[in-house]
Amino acid sequence: MHPFVVKVGPLLHRPGARRQARVSGRIEGLSVVGTTVPDDADVVVDTVLEWVSDGLLATGTASAPWVGECRRCLGAVTGEVGAEFCELFEESPREGESYQLRPDTIDLTPLARETVLLDLPLAPLCRADCRGLCPVCGIDLNQGSCACTESSLDPRWAALDVLRGDAGLSGESRSAG
């Protein structure tokens, strides 16, 4: 049996019946914008399963380690995602609203996949004060300064700088008139 399939037969149609479950296993392909859960890492689901009038309610957390690249300095970054969920399993699931309840089992794989994917960082940082890379020479500014001089004008904005004029007036003083 798949590690995320949980037997729930004794809970069905017994209002208030509940059970705790902790399952773990590998789920391949968990990646979003360069942040990835390694294929050989376990995803852990801790949940309380409870029969309610509409079906089986699963409340708990899904967690997994992740790896990525710092959005500023491009260094390796690691972390752990831990997201909470509260989802319903029904015999006739509604698209995007609930999950499939089989005669005596539920499969927590889709729930774990979605919960982890939604909580993976889109733009991870190695640390909050990461200084990134020099836009001119590419040196990692976290490891020291570079010899590049800061240009006050960015050539990519040259066409817009012309509109501002040579006076260099700020937006506040131009809009005063």
C-alpha positions in Angstrom: 0.0 0.0 0.0 1.2 3.5 -0.8 2.6 5.4 2.2 0.0 8.2 2.0 -3.1 5.9 1.8 -4.8 5.7 5.1 -7.5 3.3 6.2 -10.5 5.1 7.5 -13.3 2.5 7.5 -13.9 2.6 11.3 -14.5 6.4 11.1 -17.1 6.4 8.3 -20.7 7.5 9.2 -19.9 7.8 12.9 -20.3 11.5 13.7 -17.5 12.8 15.9 -15.3 9.7 15.4 -11.7 10.7 15.0 -8.2 9.3 14.5 -4.7 10.7 14.4 -2.4 9.7 11.5 1.2 10.4 10.7 2.4 9.3 7.3 5.6 10.0 5.4 7.0 9.2 2.0 8.5 10.6 -1.1 6.6 12.7 -3.6 8.5 13.4 -6.8 8.2 16.6 -8.8 7.7 19.1 -6.0 9.1 22.3 -7.5 8.1 25.9 -8.0 10.3 28.6 -9.6 13.6 26.9 -8.8 12.7 25.9 -5.2 12.5 22.1 -5.0 11.8 19.4 -2.5 14.5 16.8 -3.3 13.1 13.6 -4.8 14.8 11.6 -2.1 13.4 13.6 0.8 10.3 12.6 2.8 7.2 14.6 3.0 5.6 14.2 6.4 1.8 14.6 7.0 0.5 14.8 10.6 -3.3 14.9 10.6 -6.4 14.4 12.7 -9.2 12.7 10.7 -12.7 13.3 11.9 -16.1 12.2 10.5 -18.4 15.2 9.9 -21.8 15.5 8.3 -20.3 16.1 4.8 -17.5 13.5 4.9 -14.1 13.1 6.5 -12.3 16.2 7.7 -8.5 16.2 7.7 -6.8 18.9 9.8 -3.0 19.0 10.3 0.3 19.9 8.8 2.5 18.8 5.8 6.2 19.4 6.0 9.3 18.8 3.9 12.8 20.0 3.4 13.6 22.2 0.3 16.6 23.5 -1.6 16.9 26.5 -3.8 19.0 29.5 -5.0 19.1 32.8 -3.2 17.4 35.4 -5.4 20.1 38.0 -4.7 23.4 36.3 -4.6 22.6 33.0 -6.3 24.0 31.0 -3.4 22.6 27.7 -2.3 19.7 28.0 0.2 17.9 25.2 2.2 14.9 25.3 4.5 11.9 23.4 5.7 8.3 24.0 4.7 5.6 23.4 7.2 2.1 24.3 6.2 -1.2 23.8 7.9 -4.3 22.4 6.1 -8.0 21.7 6.8 -9.5 19.8 4.0 -12.6 17.7 3.3 -12.7 14.2 1.8 -16.1 13.3 0.1 -17.5 10.3 -1.8 -18.4 12.8 -4.6 -15.6 15.4 -4.4 -16.1 18.9 -5.9 -13.3 20.0 -8.2 -10.9 22.2 -6.3 -12.9 22.1 -3.1 -12.6 18.6 -1.7 -10.8 15.3 -2.2 -11.9 11.7 -3.0 -13.1 9.5 -0.2 -13.0 5.9 -1.2 -15.0 3.1 0.5 -12.6 2.6 3.4 -9.4 4.7 2.5 -8.2 8.1 1.6 -5.1 9.1 -0.3 -3.3 12.0 1.3 -0.8 12.4 -1.7 -2.8 15.1 -3.6 -3.4 17.0 -0.3 0.3 16.8 0.7 1.4 17.8 -2.8 -0.8 20.9 -3.0 -0.1 22.0 0.6 3.7 21.8 0.2 3.7 23.4 -3.3 1.7 26.3 -2.1 4.1 27.0 0.8 7.4 26.7 -1.0 9.2 30.0 -1.2 9.0 31.7 -4.6 12.1 33.8 -4.1 14.2 32.4 -1.2 17.0 34.4 0.4 20.1 33.0 2.1 19.6 35.6 4.8 17.5 38.7 5.2 20.4 41.2 4.8 21.9 39.5 1.7 23.6 42.2 -0.4 23.5 40.2 -3.6 25.8 40.5 -6.6 27.5 43.7 -8.0 25.5 44.5 -11.2 28.7 45.6 -13.0 31.3 42.9 -12.1 29.2 40.2 -10.6 31.2 39.8 -7.3 29.3 38.5 -4.3 28.9 41.7 -2.1 28.4 39.5 1.0 32.0 38.5 0.7 33.4 42.0 0.3 33.3 45.1 -1.7 34.3 45.4 -5.3 36.3 48.1 -7.2 33.4 49.2 -9.4 32.1 52.8 -9.1 28.5 53.3 -8.6 27.0 55.1 -11.6 24.2 57.5 -10.7 22.5 56.9 -14.0 21.5 53.5 -15.2 21.9 53.3 -19.0 18.7 51.1 -19.2 16.7 54.1 -18.0 18.4 56.7 -20.2 15.3 57.4 -22.4 13.2 58.1 -19.3 16.0 60.3 -17.7 15.7 62.6 -20.7 12.0 63.2 -19.8 13.1 64.2 -16.3 15.4 66.9 -17.7 18.9 68.0 -16.7 17.6 69.9 -13.7 17.1 66.6 -11.8 14.0 68.0 -10.1 12.2 65.5 -7.9 8.6 64.4 -8.5 7.4 66.5 -5.6 8.7 69.9 -6.9 7.4 69.3 -10.4 3.9 68.4 -9.3 3.6 71.5 -7.1 2.7 73.7 -10.1 
